[in-house]
Amino acid sequence: MIDKTSAIEAVINKLKKIPVGRGLDLRTYKRDRSVIIMHTNEDLFSVIEDGFEKEQFSTDLKGMKKLLKKLLKREFPRSNKIRVYEIDRNDFGM
């Protein structure tokens, strides 16, 4: 679990090191809402929001900071800690 105040920087640092085909699953403490980030291409990420709203985004690493800021504010408004799991394409079913 990571602190929400440092979550964006921590997630971006993890995404820089993650290979294509793997990703991160960000969840609330109760695990009822999630933001899933998959590294789909060399410089492209697929982001799936599953919580208050259900949307899918596609962005590069440069646009990830702005997108994560928006999604964390919307999906984790009262959370102080965020669970981070590393996932594989096979775990997610992509």
C-alpha positions in Angstrom: 0.0 0.0 0.0 1.2 3.5 -0.8 0.2 6.9 0.5 -2.2 8.8 -1.7 -0.1 12.0 -1.6 2.9 10.3 -3.2 0.9 7.8 -5.3 1.2 9.5 -8.7 5.0 9.7 -8.6 5.3 6.2 -7.3 3.0 4.8 -10.0 4.8 6.6 -12.8 8.2 5.4 -11.5 6.8 1.8 -11.5 5.4 2.3 -15.0 8.8 3.4 -16.4 10.3 0.0 -15.3 7.4 -2.3 -16.2 7.7 -4.4 -19.4 5.1 -4.5 -22.2 2.3 -6.9 -21.4 2.3 -6.2 -17.7 0.5 -3.5 -15.6 -0.6 -2.1 -12.3 -3.9 -2.5 -10.5 -4.7 0.4 -8.2 -7.5 -0.3 -5.7 -9.1 1.3 -2.7 -8.6 -0.1 0.8 -12.0 -1.9 0.5 -11.0 -3.1 -3.0 -14.4 -2.0 -4.4 -13.0 0.5 -7.0 -10.0 0.2 -9.3 -7.9 1.9 -11.9 -6.0 -0.7 -14.1 -3.0 0.4 -16.1 -1.6 -2.0 -18.8 1.5 -1.4 -20.8 0.2 -2.3 -24.2 2.8 -0.9 -26.6 6.3 0.4 -26.4 5.1 3.9 -25.4 1.4 3.4 -25.0 -0.7 2.5 -21.9 -4.3 1.4 -21.6 -6.1 2.7 -18.5 -9.4 1.2 -17.4 -11.4 3.0 -14.7 -13.8 0.7 -12.8 -15.6 2.4 -9.9 -18.0 5.4 -9.8 -17.6 5.6 -13.6 -16.5 3.0 -16.1 -14.3 4.4 -18.8 -11.3 3.3 -20.9 -8.4 5.6 -21.8 -5.3 5.3 -23.9 -2.3 7.5 -23.2 1.5 7.7 -23.2 3.7 8.2 -20.2 3.6 12.0 -20.7 -0.2 12.2 -20.4 -0.3 9.7 -17.5 0.3 12.2 -14.7 -2.6 14.4 -15.7 -4.9 11.4 -16.2 -3.9 9.7 -12.9 -4.5 13.0 -11.1 -8.0 13.2 -12.5 -8.8 9.5 -11.9 -7.4 9.3 -8.3 -9.5 12.4 -7.4 -12.6 10.9 -8.8 -12.2 7.2 -7.7 -10.4 7.6 -4.4 -11.8 10.8 -2.9 -11.6 9.8 0.8 -8.8 7.2 0.6 -5.5 7.8 2.3 -3.8 4.6 1.2 -4.0 2.9 -2.2 -3.3 -0.7 -2.8 -1.0 -1.4 -5.8 -0.8 -4.8 -7.4 1.4 -5.9 -10.4 -0.6 -7.8 -12.9 0.1 -9.7 -16.1 -1.9 -9.6 -19.3 -3.1 -13.2 -18.6 -4.4 -12.2 -15.1 -6.4 -9.4 -16.6 -7.6 -11.2 -19.7 -6.4 -8.7 -22.4 
